[in-house]
């Protein structure tokens, strides 16, 4: 299961770990596009 947070700007954000060819790893934030553009009532 992927876990994330909702930012103050109301964006769904997850952390991803990416690895380069030399094995160097970096953690980056990724904003998930949910496709939702409406309102909840």
Protein Blocks (a to p, Z undefined) as FASTA:
>chain_A
ZZddddfkopacdddddddfkopacdddddddehpabdcZZ
